[in-house]
Amino acid sequence: MKTASTTSSTTPQVAWVGLGKLGLPMAARIIQSGTPVQGFDLSAERLALAAEVGVTPHQTLADAVADCDLVFVSIPDDRALISLCLETGELIRHMMNGSILIETSTVSVEASERVAEAAKAHGVVYLRSPVSGNPVAAEAGTLSAMVSGPRDALEKAKPVFAAFTKAQYWLGDEDQARVAKLAINLMIAVSAGMMSEALTLARKGNIEWDAMLELIADSAVGSPMVKYKVPPLLARDFTSTFSASQMAKDLDLILDCAHGSGVSTPLAAQMREAYTALIATGHGNDDYIATVHHTERLSGLSEPSPITQGGHTHA
């Protein structure tokens, strides 16, 4: 069996599996840093887009990861992870002994543990590394990575991580990164609900839409997430960077994790119901901040004009 040869003095051989809206810009950043990337995706369209940015496309998973020291994965959910790594894809079986599997998605602790067990049995090192951010942050190389698994493996992979992340937070030897990502996404979901209620209350109080958004962004609650959502909210543009359906999936993971840990999460449960309503009313593919639709409807408000009012200055 071949053995990975990643060292601090040589350029690692890198593969990226899953070249979607987040995976492709991350892979592109690695290429821009000077490290070649071999790629695989089930979609011929995504493979073609990857080739345009310099990824070497492969038609089979085995060819894509052959001789690679670092194999990054970006997939949508538990089912895809298990199918890719353990079942149909048999990714782990195709990887070299001593190579490092770096999984960047938001999945459950249970699915991650199954992959960890299989990786250990095949001599593959496993880093759980979900990222915080969206495709825009991926393109800019400003994602944050939550990492757990062997710390020395993270040190080996750091030069590649640096191409698409602004920071890597090592959290422990096991699945701590999975829990951390779920905790962060819980805060994002609740923040979306909070913004929706605040904006609806302001509309009911005859406060101009753009004036309230400007005030929120400039107030004590003007977090990076809030400020990032102000421009699309000003235009009532709910084009998805992370959809309501995706957030609902993550909230299911959050609630399962919380229940298994004996943690009370009533806010998560409430937000899951809000996203259920959004999906049921045809807004599942809208951005997760479209919770504003839900709160406005419940409050008897119609869609306002996206045209901002005069007399205000916006960042």
N, C-alpha and C positions, 0 to 999 in steps of 0.2 A: 504494500500500500504506500502511495506517495505521502510525503510529509511536508507540511507547510514550512516555508523558509523565511517568514517575515522577521526582519531584524531592523534595528534602528538605522542601519547604514544602507539599506537597500530599499528600492521602491516596491511596495507591496503590489501583488496582482489583485485587482479588485473586480468583483462582480456585483451588479445590482439587479435584483429580482423584484418585479413589480414597478413598472414605469408609468404610474398614474399621475394625477395632478400634483401630488406631493413628491413621489419617488423620482420623477423625471427631473425636476429642477434641482433636487439634491444631487443626483448623479451628474448633472451638467456642471454643478459647482466643483465637483471633484475633478472633472476633466479640465475645467478652467484653471485649476490649481497646478496642472501639469501631470496628473496621474491618470493613465488610461483606465477605462471602465468597459467591461464586458456586460452586455445586458440581455435580459429575457423578460418577456411579457406574453400572456396568452393572446393579447390583442395585436394583430398585425399592424393596425393603425398606430398604436402606441410605439411599437418597435420602429416603425418608419419615422415617427417624430423623434425618437431617441437617436436614430442614425443621423438625423439632420443636425443634432447638437454635438456629435462626435462619439456617441456610444457605439461600440462594436456590437451589432445585433446578432443574436444566435437563435436558431429555430428550435433548439432543444435545451432544456434546463441543464442536462448533463454537460453539454458543450459549453454553456455559459459559465459554469462554475469550475470547469476543469482547470486544475493547477492554480486556483485562486486562494490567496492567503486570507482575504477578507471578503465575506459574502454578506451584503446588505439586503434586507428584505423590507418591502413596504406593501402591505396588503390590507384589505378592508375590515376583516373581522376574524373571529375564532375559527369559523368553518374553513375560511380560505387558508388560515395558518396551518391548521391540522392537515388539510388536504395537500398543501404544498410540501410541508416538511415530513409528514409521516405516511401519507396515503398515496394518492395518485402521483404526486410530484416526486416523492422520495428524495427531496432535496438533501437531507442529511446524509443519506447513503452515497450520494454523488460527491460529497465534499471530502477534501483531503484530511487525513489524520493530523490533528494539531492546528487546523485552520479555524478561523473565528467566524461564527454566525452572529450577525448583528441585526436584531429585529427591531424595527422602528415604529411599529404600529400600536394602536390602542386595542389591546385584547385582554381577556380575563386572566387572572392568576392561574386558574385551573388549566386553561389551554397552554399557557406558558410553561407550567410545571411539566406537562406531558412532553413538550419539545425539549425541555432541559434534560429529562430522563433519557430520551432517545439520543440527544447530542452526546451526553456522557458515555453512553454505551458504544458509540461509534468514534470516540476520541476527538469529538468536535467541541471546541470551546464556545460557550453560549453567553452572549451579552444581550440583556434586555435593554433596549434603548429607545423608548417612545420619545417623540419630540413634541415640544410646545410651539405652536405657530401655524401659519397657513402657507399656501403656495407663494404669496408675495414675500413672506419672510424667508421661505426656502430659496427663492430666486436671489434674494439679497444676502443670503448666507448668515441670517440673524436668528435662526432657530435656537432653542435651548434643548439640550438633550438630558433626559433623566436616565441614568445608567446604573444597572446592578448586574452582578456577576463578578468573575475574577478581575481584581483591580489591575493586575499586570497586563491582562488582555486589553483593557481600556488604554493603558499607557502605550501599547503597541499600535493601537488604532487611532490615537489622538491626532497625529498629523493629517489623517484623512478626515476625521470628524471636524477638524478646524476649517475645512473648506466650506462646510454648509451650516455650521453652528457657531454661535458667539460664545457658548459656554457648555461644559459637560459636567453634570453634577453626579458624582458617584455616591450611591445611597446604601450600598450593602452588597453582600455576596449572593443573594437569592433573588426574589421577585419584588423587592422593595420599589423598583422603578415602575412596575405595573400599578401598584397602589398609589404612588405619587402622581402618576398621570391621571388616574381616575379622580383623585382629590382635586387636582387643578381644574379638570373639566367640570367637576361639580360646581366649583366657584364661578366658572364661566357661564354655565347654564343658569345659575341663580342670579348672576349679574344681568343676564339678558332679561329675566323676568322682572328684576328690580327696575331696570331702565324702562321697560314697557309700562309698568304701573306708574312710574314717576311721570313719564311723558303723557300718558293718558290723563292723569290727574291735572297736569298743567294745561292740557287742551280744554278740559272741563272748566278750568278756572280762567279761560279766555286769554291764556298766555300764548303768544305767537310761537309756532313750531320751531323756527330757526333760533329765536331768542332763547328758548329753553334749552335747546341743544348746546348753544354757545355757553350758557351758564353752567350746565352740567360738566362740560369739558374743562371749564376753568375753575371748578369747585374742588373741594376736598375729595370728592369721589371720582375725579377725573383720572382714572387709571389708564394705562396704555391701551387696555382692551376697550374701554369706553371711548377714548379719543380716536381709536382706529375706526370705530363704528359711526362716529358723528358724520363724516362726509357722505356715506351712503344713506344714512337716515335723513340727512338734509334733503337729498334728492328722492327720498322714498324708493331707493334702489335696493331690492332684496335679492339681487343676483348672488348666488351661493359661493362663498369661500369655504364654508362648512355647513352642510345642510341641516334642516330641522330633522330629517330622517336619521342622519348620522348622529346628531345629538341625542335623539331618542334611543338609538342603539347604545351609546355610551352611558346614558342614564340607567339602562337596564343592567349594564355591567357594574355601575356604581352601586345600585341597589342590591344586587346579588352579593357584591363584596362587603357592603355594609351589614347586610343581614347575617352573612357568615361570620363576621367579626363582632357581632353584637353591638353595632353602632346605630343609634337612632338618627335617621336622616329624613325628617319630614319635609324639608325643603326640596330634596331630590325627588321625593314622591310627588310633590305638588307640581314640580316642573315637568315630570314625566307625563302627567295628565295634560298639562298645557301643550306639550308637543304631540300628544295623541290627538288632541283637538285640531291642531294645525295640520297634521297629516290627513285627518279625516275630511277636512274642508279644502283639500287640494293644494296645501302649501308645503308639502313634504320636501319638495325640491328647492324651496326658497332657503335663503340664508337663515341660520338659527336665530338671528335677531328679529326675524319676522314674528316673534312672540308678540310684537306690538299689534299685529293684526288681531290676534286672539283677545288681548285685553281691550282694545278699542271696540271690537264687536260686542263683547260682554257689557261694555259701558254705553252702548247705543250710539257710537260715533261712526260716521262714514269716513271714507278715504279723503284726506285733505289734499289740497294742491301741493305738488312737489316744489312749486316756485317759492323761493324764500322771500321774506318780506324785506323791504328797504330799511336802511338805517342801522344795520348791524354789520360787524366785521367778523369774518370767520377765518380760522387758521386753516 
